[in-house]
Amino acid sequence: MQEWIDKINNAVSLEELEHLRIDILGKKGILTLEFAKMKDIPNTEKKLFAQNLNNNKTAINNALESQKTILMAQELEKQLEAEKIDVTKFTPSLNNGAYHPVSETLNQITTYFQNLNFSVEEGPLVEDDFHNFEALNLPAFHPARDMQDTFYCNDGAVLRTHTSPVQIRTMMEQKPPIRMIAPGTVFRKDFDITHTPMFHQIEGLVVEKEGVVSFANLKFVMEEFLHHMFGEVEVRFRPSFFPFTEPSAEVDISCIFCKDKNTGKSCGCRVCSHTGWLEVLGCGIVDENVFKAVGYENVSGYAFGLGIERFAMLIHKIGDLRSLFESDIRLLGQFK
Ligand code: DAH
């Protein structure tokens, strides 16, 4: 019997242990066959014979049980070792995060103007009529209010339709000179391939003592900025109208999609509606009425405003603005 117990103690796997159990205690196992011999044993010896067999059976069962515990512990150890994960290990193939193209463009523009010593100002997303319209020379019933499809709240407040109200807030809180930008979220009732009800703008404002800044300064700053963003492009100022600036201009760059490599001229394509020009921002000399609304006197200044999504779409050649806000990481992953 000791021979079998040794075999059990030396078993190296649960499988081998199970084979041994069957060989000893199974239907045709050696111990089972021994028990079968009982019927041929003379009555006087039966008791001793049975006692002996039962002792052997207990010894075998004990050996099997303790070896099973050892082998199971070993197997668990092996499994844990095989499944071990080193969480400190660097895996370059892993999908790591990146800036959303809108945030990236916003950061790039913000940094550009910060480097020119512009401060970065903020204002609330829910605005009152005074800051969003009135103080920007847009009195009630002014037809130019129709330019902006406004979301109204029940109490007459609005979701700001542009970042221009931050001009007003900053001028009322600070004294000139002012040199600021206001990046942020704005809202309008609009939805098609180039408009979403929520989008982002950057407003710029410079205020100095009367006569210090002129349209020429504005023109130079805008041209430098657009060359920084789009490289070698032509910049064109078109007379336009905004209630808060006079004179006002809309600024175009030569189309970057249909620029001829040899001549440098843009020949017209679908993106620029075959004009060769892309409109990128609005700007102008701050209207006297705006300064009046905030109580400023003897100052002059210029302002500009632009849509971040428009810039992001041009930089990354994105066709449908709505795709930027669908949170599809397969699409966003392309802009890393
Ligand atoms: N607020 C204008 C808009 O939302 C953008 C703008 C145009 C801002 C001209 C300005 C400006 O400061 O001078 O369309």
Boltz pocket constraint, residues with backbone or C-beta under 6 A from the ligand:
constraints:
  - pocket:
      binder: B
      contacts: [[A, 161], [A, 162], [A, 163], [A, 164], [A, 203], [A, 204], [A, 242], [A, 244], [A, 245], [A, 249], [A, 281], [A, 282], [A, 283], [A, 284], [A, 303], [A, 304], [A, 305], [A, 306]]
      max_distance: 6.0
